[in-house]
Amino acid sequence: MWRVIVRISFTSDHNSRLRRHVANLFAAMNLQNTGTGLWESAAVPAATAAAQMAQVLQAIANPQGTVPGFAPFAALEHLWVYLDRV
């Protein structure tokens, strides 16, 4: 099991489409939104966390291909990921 903490923010993400898409991926990983752009879990199976984080990175790398109605000028501002074994 892994404890996962993620801090993420975007610029020019009109209507928060990319943020909502990524938030759904975090929810599937049982991460709880604990503050603006901060998601955290006490324990997530390692395989689940790895698979979901791969989807998050794919969405960030190619938002036009994964997020319908994505604003073309939206971009990742920052992504901080903390993982540790529990």
C-alpha positions in Angstrom: 0.0 0.0 0.0 1.1 3.6 -0.7 0.2 6.8 0.9 -0.3 9.3 -2.0 -0.4 13.1 -1.8 -0.8 15.1 -5.0 -0.8 18.9 -5.5 -1.8 20.0 -8.9 -2.9 23.2 -10.6 -3.6 24.4 -14.1 -3.7 27.8 -15.9 -6.4 28.9 -18.3 -8.4 25.8 -17.6 -11.8 27.5 -18.5 -14.8 25.7 -16.9 -12.3 23.5 -15.1 -12.7 20.7 -17.6 -9.2 19.3 -17.2 -9.3 19.7 -13.4 -12.6 17.8 -13.2 -11.3 15.0 -15.4 -8.2 14.7 -13.2 -10.3 14.9 -10.0 -12.3 11.9 -11.2 -9.1 9.9 -11.6 -8.0 10.9 -8.1 -11.5 9.9 -6.7 -11.1 6.5 -8.4 -7.8 6.1 -6.5 -9.7 7.0 -3.2 -7.8 10.3 -2.8 -9.7 12.9 -0.9 -9.6 16.6 -1.8 -8.1 18.2 1.3 -7.6 21.7 0.0 -7.3 23.7 -3.2 -5.6 21.4 -5.6 -4.4 19.0 -2.8 -5.4 15.3 -2.9 -4.5 12.8 -0.3 -5.0 9.2 0.8 -4.0 7.1 3.8 -3.4 4.0 1.8 -3.9 3.0 -1.8 -2.9 -0.3 -3.4 0.4 0.2 -5.3 -0.9 -1.1 -8.6 -4.0 1.1 -8.4 -2.0 4.2 -7.6 0.5 3.5 -10.4 -2.3 2.9 -13.0 -4.3 5.9 -12.0 -1.2 8.2 -11.9 -0.4 7.0 -15.4 -3.8 8.1 -16.5 -3.3 11.5 -14.8 0.0 12.0 -16.6 -1.6 11.0 -19.9 -4.4 13.5 -19.5 -1.9 16.2 -18.7 0.4 15.3 -21.6 -2.5 15.1 -24.1 -5.5 17.0 -22.8 -7.0 17.5 -26.2 -7.1 13.8 -26.8 -8.5 12.8 -23.4 -10.7 15.7 -22.2 -13.7 16.8 -24.3 -14.1 20.5 -24.7 -10.6 21.2 -23.3 -9.5 24.8 -23.7 -6.5 24.9 -26.1 -4.6 27.4 -23.9 -4.9 25.5 -20.7 -1.7 24.1 -19.3 -0.3 22.4 -16.2 1.0 25.0 -13.8 2.6 22.5 -11.3 2.3 18.9 -10.2 3.8 17.6 -7.0 3.5 13.9 -6.2 4.5 12.3 -2.9 4.4 8.6 -2.5 5.5 6.5 0.5 5.0 2.9 1.5 2.7 2.3 4.4 
